[in-house]
Amino acid sequence: MKKALFSLFVICLLCLCCLGACSSGPTPSSGTRLDIPSGFVSKEEHFDKNGFQDFTDYCKYSYPDSLSFEQDPQYRMLTEGDLEEVRGYFDDFSKWMKTEHRLEEYDFDESCISEGDFAKIESEYGHGHKYYIYTVYFFDTDSCTLYYIHENN
């Protein structure tokens, strides 16, 4: 009887752990997760509804000014040499949104990428591909908009 109860306890514990891992997806609803500075005044979030382990997410957060990014050491100010790298991620991301038939959710215009904007890029190379898994936080200083893209398909 004790072995059966212990086994049941272990199974329940494993189930709870699995549920916790599955539900820890990228949902920055409060703006405190995913390195998204607080203080945004509006948001538009498009999370992959079918994503479990592989997902493609696109979000926009509007801010009253750029102070949060100027003062955050996680974000770096872009120079002319950084622009092609940032554009490359958005080019790849656009292809994924098209592949997933989600272009109606994606309204990013690459022409807004310019010197003086801010970015944080987290990228994992794999299978000989630069754009294997990545998360890009790009803040456009002209529109005071933070664009968040995540791809890991």
C-alpha positions in Angstrom: 0.0 0.0 0.0 2.8 2.4 0.9 4.6 1.7 -2.4 1.4 2.4 -4.3 0.8 5.7 -2.6 4.5 6.7 -3.1 4.2 5.8 -6.8 1.1 7.8 -7.1 2.7 10.8 -5.4 5.7 10.6 -7.8 3.5 10.4 -10.8 1.5 13.4 -9.6 4.7 15.3 -9.0 6.0 14.5 -12.5 2.7 15.6 -14.0 2.8 19.0 -12.2 6.4 19.5 -13.3 5.5 18.8 -16.9 2.5 21.1 -16.8 4.7 23.9 -15.3 7.2 23.5 -18.1 4.6 23.5 -20.8 2.9 26.6 -19.5 6.0 28.7 -19.2 5.7 30.0 -22.8 6.4 33.6 -23.8 3.5 35.7 -22.7 4.7 39.1 -21.7 1.2 40.3 -20.7 2.5 42.4 -17.8 5.5 43.8 -19.7 7.8 42.5 -17.0 8.8 39.4 -18.8 11.0 38.9 -21.9 13.2 41.9 -21.1 10.4 44.2 -22.2 10.7 47.4 -20.1 7.7 48.5 -18.2 6.1 51.8 -19.1 4.6 51.0 -22.4 1.3 52.7 -23.1 -0.2 50.2 -25.5 0.6 46.8 -26.9 -0.3 44.4 -29.7 0.7 40.8 -29.1 0.5 37.9 -31.6 1.6 34.7 -30.0 1.7 31.4 -32.0 -1.6 29.7 -31.1 -0.2 26.3 -32.3 3.2 26.7 -30.7 4.3 24.1 -28.1 8.0 23.8 -28.4 8.4 25.5 -31.8 6.8 28.9 -32.0 6.8 32.2 -33.8 5.8 35.3 -31.9 5.4 39.0 -32.9 4.6 41.9 -30.5 4.7 45.7 -30.5 4.8 47.9 -27.5 4.4 51.7 -27.7 6.2 54.0 -25.3 5.9 57.7 -24.6 9.6 58.2 -25.1 12.9 56.4 -25.4 14.2 56.9 -21.9 13.7 53.2 -20.9 16.0 52.1 -23.6 18.6 54.8 -23.3 19.1 53.8 -19.6 18.8 50.0 -20.0 22.3 48.4 -20.3 20.7 45.3 -21.9 19.8 47.3 -25.0 22.6 48.7 -27.3 22.3 51.7 -29.5 22.6 50.7 -33.2 25.4 51.9 -35.4 25.6 51.8 -39.2 27.4 48.5 -38.9 24.5 46.9 -36.9 21.7 47.7 -39.4 22.2 44.7 -41.8 22.3 42.3 -38.9 19.0 43.5 -37.5 17.4 43.5 -41.0 18.6 39.9 -41.5 16.6 38.8 -38.5 13.5 40.6 -39.6 13.9 39.2 -43.2 14.0 35.7 -41.9 11.1 36.3 -39.5 9.0 37.7 -42.3 9.5 34.4 -44.2 8.3 32.4 -41.2 5.2 34.5 -40.8 4.5 34.0 -44.5 5.1 30.3 -44.2 2.6 30.1 -41.3 0.0 32.2 -43.1 0.2 34.9 -40.5 1.2 38.0 -42.5 -2.0 39.7 -41.5 -0.5 39.9 -38.0 2.8 41.2 -39.2 3.1 44.9 -40.1 6.8 45.6 -39.5 8.5 47.9 -42.1 12.2 47.4 -42.2 12.8 50.9 -43.4 12.4 52.1 -39.8 15.7 50.4 -38.8 18.3 53.2 -38.5 21.3 54.4 -36.5 20.4 55.5 -33.0 17.7 52.9 -32.6 18.1 50.3 -29.8 18.2 46.5 -29.9 18.8 43.4 -27.9 19.5 40.1 -29.8 19.5 36.6 -28.4 20.5 34.1 -31.0 21.4 30.4 -31.0 23.1 29.0 -34.1 22.2 25.5 -35.0 22.3 23.0 -37.8 24.6 25.3 -39.8 22.0 28.1 -39.8 22.4 31.6 -38.4 18.7 32.0 -37.8 18.1 28.8 -35.9 16.6 30.1 -32.7 16.4 33.8 -32.0 14.7 36.6 -30.1 15.1 40.2 -31.2 13.9 43.3 -29.3 14.1 46.3 -31.6 13.2 49.8 -30.4 12.5 52.3 -33.1 13.3 55.7 -31.7 11.3 57.6 -34.3 7.9 55.9 -33.4 8.9 54.9 -29.8 7.8 51.4 -30.6 9.4 48.2 -29.3 9.2 45.3 -31.7 9.6 41.8 -30.3 10.1 38.8 -32.5 10.8 35.3 -31.5 11.4 32.3 -33.8 12.4 28.8 -33.0 11.0 26.5 -35.7 
